[in-house]
Amino acid sequence: MQKRQQVGAAPRTSWFGAIANEPRILMLLPGLFWAGNAIVARSAAGEIPPIALAFWRWAVAALLIAPLAWPHLRRDVPLMLRSWPIMLVLTALGISVFNTFLYIAAHTTTAINIVMLQTAMPIVVVVATFLIFRDTLTRRQAAGVVASFLGTLTLISHGDPAVLLGLDFHEGDLWMLAAAVSYAVYTALLRLRPPVHGVSFAFVTFALGAALLLPFYVAETAWVGAMPLSLHALAAIGYVAVFASILAYMAFNRTVELLGANTAGLVVHLVPVFGTVLAVLLLGERLYAYNLVGFALIALGLWLATRRPAAPAPQP
């Protein structure tokens, strides 16, 4: 069974500290912000080359978070340098590879296929933690994963299993599947990160991720063309840098610390939930019965996976 981790737990001295120690709130943020990531990637596919979008996402995110990370870096950089192999692996898997592959997939497949393949990520996380660390799920956690997965399939299929059977698969689906596996392994390996401040860890992985992408970005610019400096392109980069990167990644990494990889991976199932809610609120789409069934299954799954076991009764 996987144990919870408490690397660099935030003190409960403020509302920020309280949120940083409350996984049920933290789990909402990645799902909310990543719901827009696939939509932004798909909308920008005809304008921004995929590696350019990934490179500028992390470069801008690193620049924005640098002032917050600076007070902690003097203490934390030596620890991260001593742990450079795992820092490099985590950066490559969770920063450079995952998002670049997702953006490549967005050029050749549909947004619904991207979301569908993302829903398999929590299952891949469970497989990865078992293969690497021999972690196992409790019955309650397994029931939570199954319920949440069924809920996402209900949302994606509009309550009709024939929709899933009739999906067309494209070349981009292989890129998205590889992206999902990459992020699942990143999630499983996060327990090996050095015990440094979360902002320091985020800054170094963001900056290193951009550096790893730089030669590929230069090659893409030479072969495909430069990214246009349009308002739409700048807005897309701003969204993915601030919301899908800084806020979502720091919340997700903290959730893994508090709940472990197997449970934290379920935040991906909130992506179609928030995607549906945003479509209703912003686009005026209708809410159907299958939406409510899907929401209920996902809520049940998250409750089962995050519910703390009852304390043993005192002995007389």
Secondary structure as UniProt FT lines:
FT   TURN            7..8
FT   HELIX           15..20
FT   HELIX           23..26
FT   HELIX           28..43
FT   TURN            44..47
FT   HELIX           50..82
FT   HELIX           84..91
FT   HELIX           92..97
FT   HELIX           98..108
FT   HELIX           111..118
FT   TURN            119..120
FT   HELIX           121..133
FT   HELIX           139..157
FT   TURN            158..159
FT   HELIX           161..165
FT   HELIX           171..189
FT   HELIX           190..192
FT   HELIX           198..223
FT   HELIX           231..241
FT   HELIX           242..247
FT   HELIX           248..259
FT   HELIX           261..264
FT   HELIX           265..270
FT   HELIX           271..283
FT   HELIX           289..306
//
